[in-house]
Amino acid sequence: MMASPATTTTTTKTTATVGPTTTTGSSGFSCCPANGESSSIDDSIELNDSQEGGNNNTVYHNGLLEKQDYHFPKRPPVDIVFRDIRYDVKRFNISKAKFESKEILHGLNGSFKSGELTAIMGPSGAGKSTLLNIMAGYVSAGVSGMVQVNGKSRSHNSESFRKLSCYIQQHDALRPWLTVTEAMTCATHLKLGFGIGMEEKRKLIEKILFMLGLEQKGNTPTMGLSGGQKKRLAIALEMISNPPILFLDEPTTGLDSSSCTQCISLLKRLAQDGRTIVCTIHTPSALLFEMFDQLYTVVQGHCFYQGPTQEMLPFLGDLGYHCPGYHNPADFMMEIAVGEYGADVGKVIKAALKKYYEISSRCIDLESEFDDNVKSIQTGSIGAKGMEMCTMSKNANTIEYEEEDIFSKSKPASLVMQFLLLFYRNLLMTRRNYFLLCCRILAHATVATIFGYLYIGVGPNANQVLANYVYLYGSMLMMVYTGKMAVVLSFQIEMESLMREHFNRWYKLGPYFLSVLVLEIPVQIFCSLIYVVISYHLTGNYVNFERFCVFALFCIAGSICAQSWGFFVGATLSVKLAVFIGPILAVLFSVFGFCTRYVDITPVFKWMWHISYYRASFHGILNSVYGMNREDLHCPETQIYCHFKNPVLFQKDMDIEHVDMQSNLVLITLIIVTMYISTVFVLWYKLNKR
Ligand SMILES: Nc1ncnc2c1ncn2[C@@H]1O[C@H](COP(=O)(O)OP(=O)(O)OP(=O)(O)O)[C@@H](O)[C@H]1O
């Protein structure tokens, strides 16, 4: 049942006033007549029950399902000011055989304020995403300049800033197999920990889903949501911790116009509740465009315009560029930005810079007046709009907050709980997506049966030792390839989700990696056992339980070791390289097992024999079959002479009569541990490379 507004868990007392949830009208747009599409935007239509989210409190407004009386607890406003932001990338120039530096952003200045929805616009390749990445703290290497948060300097990869903000990237990177409620519940446990009760969490989830118009989608798997619903879910997941700052990279890309409107209306409403919301956007419709409070336009890495959205056309008009009637102002600005109508882009950039300096110098004056306790600031000198442009570092202090809500009680889940939650989530996803698991199990059973019948009953026969040798070698290949290839793309496939969740501080890398291992290792052990049990018996290798256990142990050890290599290769290389290099490595090391005698190996490659986990596990299974004081093999009466009747002779021929089983196991274990540590290191580097 949906919680009624009256049951909201928060007890918020705040002196901050929140603006009404209405959107800006179209009056500020000279080239968008009010009788056009914008004329309808102030219409509020009561939803009937058949519409999504039908509810007595639900009003359809600008495409947004407004949930009246539902608000997130207020957070202190956070204003961001940035000055002289430059971004350099280093690229290797092959023809000159040296690294070259290229500046992408050329000293951007500006501010993003609380309570406002800001759009970053500009032509393709202008630097929008780069600016957003820098502001969100997602990129810091190569960045110079200053970013201030509520008047305090912030480092470009500030950890504390990440606690205040969330970054929703272009690709939703959601978990397709989880239902909306499951995804929300898991994220709530991870983000808010267990200091607050289940009931409070449940109500919070209901409230967020209700506010975002997803309340009827709770049981829908994420992959069954529409593009717009996925975007809303991505926002809902981050709203759990109620961050005061939201960065969104192209939230409307791939959405139809009504979903776009819903998405931006939602952001607008979240901004009106006091948040700082910044998003990049491509060619919005006139309707969408005017929903933004502020506009920051980037062209060729320079600021082209910044300020209130309604003032963009007058700004361009002052420079002699007049928007034709019935023309979308956003389109017009983009056309000017790429030099259409004979526009001088450099002139606009200079004018934007001049305007910025004019306003900021007035802001400095105003701030000093503020410091001098001048109660009535004379805004007349710069005008009300100029005043709005100023980002007063004291802003946060001017609003008193006295809040008691679940966010103040919450603390992120502990590492152990993170691990348990992620493991549970993996289990859920595996249960839903059981097709892959079934394929893995079936593949092992099928190959085991085929191998078993190909080499049926060869195990005890002295005249079929070579056939058995091939079976054993084939078995090891099977273990290594399935172990490695089943996981080689694991991280590649979920790198985007991992990046998003990790960057937004859902969990640490350690619990995440452990939760993957704790699921993957038993699955691989189970699959290996299926193969071993079927093929071992069909080939007649079963002599006693001890030999079987040793055989299974080395098969599993080899397989898990290959799997650890698979994780490492997958975490390190790109998809194309990983699927190519993975098998190459397996082939390379398998050479040191099959018919390769140590004495015959070229000295320069002898080290490979020593570190080959394939060789170690293959020798282990060979020894479990023919070593360990195996009795004489059966020689058919029809055969006059069986050379390998005594299996030791075979071991001697293969130069493996002295297999040190313990050393082999230790080697395999060491390699497994090394590969896990290396994988964590590579993932950590990728996740924290800024
Ligand atoms: N790490 C990098 N190495 C080299 N070039 C880069 C790097 N990051 C960004 N660039 C370049 O900087 C420019 C701006 O890129 P950015 O992704 O910010 O553009 P954008 O405005 O978001 O474009 P779009 O709208 O097409 O996504 C592009 O020319 C891009 O190739």
The ligand as an SDF file (V2000), in Angstrom:
LIG
                    3D

 31 33  0  0  0  0  0  0  0  0999 V2000
   40.5790   12.2080  -22.4770 N   0  0  0  0  0  0  0  0  0  0  0  0
   40.4950   12.8290  -23.6530 C   0  0  0  0  0  0  0  0  0  0  0  0
   41.4690   12.6580  -24.5850 N   0  0  0  0  0  0  0  0  0  0  0  0
   41.4180   13.2960  -25.7580 C   0  0  0  0  0  0  0  0  0  0  0  0
   40.4360   14.1320  -26.1190 N   0  0  0  0  0  0  0  0  0  0  0  0
   39.4430   14.3410  -25.2560 C   0  0  0  0  0  0  0  0  0  0  0  0
   39.4150   13.7040  -23.9710 C   0  0  0  0  0  0  0  0  0  0  0  0
   38.2990   14.1010  -23.3260 N   0  0  0  0  0  0  0  0  0  0  0  0
   37.6610   14.9420  -24.1500 C   0  0  0  0  0  0  0  0  0  0  0  0
   38.3520   15.0940  -25.3030 N   0  0  0  0  0  0  0  0  0  0  0  0
   37.9770   15.9170  -26.4490 C   0  0  0  0  0  0  0  0  0  0  0  0
   37.4370   17.0890  -25.9140 O   0  0  0  0  0  0  0  0  0  0  0  0
   36.3450   17.5140  -26.7150 C   0  0  0  0  0  0  0  0  0  0  0  0
   35.1240   17.7140  -25.8530 C   0  0  0  0  0  0  0  0  0  0  0  0
   34.6290   16.4460  -25.4420 O   0  0  0  0  0  0  0  0  0  0  0  0
   33.2530   16.3120  -24.6640 P   0  0  0  0  0  0  0  0  0  0  0  0
   32.9710   14.8740  -24.5420 O   0  0  0  0  0  0  0  0  0  0  0  0
   33.3270   17.0940  -23.4210 O   0  0  0  0  0  0  0  0  0  0  0  0
   32.2690   17.0060  -25.6910 O   0  0  0  0  0  0  0  0  0  0  0  0
   30.7100   17.1960  -25.6150 P   0  0  0  0  0  0  0  0  0  0  0  0
   30.4530   18.6320  -25.7500 O   0  0  0  0  0  0  0  0  0  0  0  0
   30.1520   16.5280  -24.3940 O   0  0  0  0  0  0  0  0  0  0  0  0
   30.2880   16.4420  -26.9120 O   0  0  0  0  0  0  0  0  0  0  0  0
   29.0040   15.5390  -27.2130 P   0  0  0  0  0  0  0  0  0  0  0  0
   27.8410   16.4590  -27.1410 O   0  0  0  0  0  0  0  0  0  0  0  0
   29.2420   15.0560  -28.6020 O   0  0  0  0  0  0  0  0  0  0  0  0
   28.9770   14.4580  -26.1930 O   0  0  0  0  0  0  0  0  0  0  0  0
   36.1520   16.4860  -27.7970 C   0  0  0  0  0  0  0  0  0  0  0  0
   36.7800   16.9400  -28.9740 O   0  0  0  0  0  0  0  0  0  0  0  0
   36.8650   15.2920  -27.2640 C   0  0  0  0  0  0  0  0  0  0  0  0
   37.3970   14.5300  -28.3160 O   0  0  0  0  0  0  0  0  0  0  0  0
  1  2  1  0
  2  3  1  0
  2  7  2  0
  3  4  2  0
  4  5  1  0
  5  6  2  0
  6  7  1  0
  6 10  1  0
  7  8  1  0
  8  9  2  0
  9 10  1  0
 10 11  1  0
 11 12  1  0
 11 30  1  0
 12 13  1  0
 13 14  1  0
 13 28  1  0
 14 15  1  0
 15 16  1  0
 16 17  2  0
 16 18  1  0
 16 19  1  0
 19 20  1  0
 20 21  2  0
 20 22  1  0
 20 23  1  0
 23 24  1  0
 24 25  2  0
 24 26  1  0
 24 27  1  0
 28 29  1  0
 28 30  1  0
 30 31  1  0
M  END
$$$$
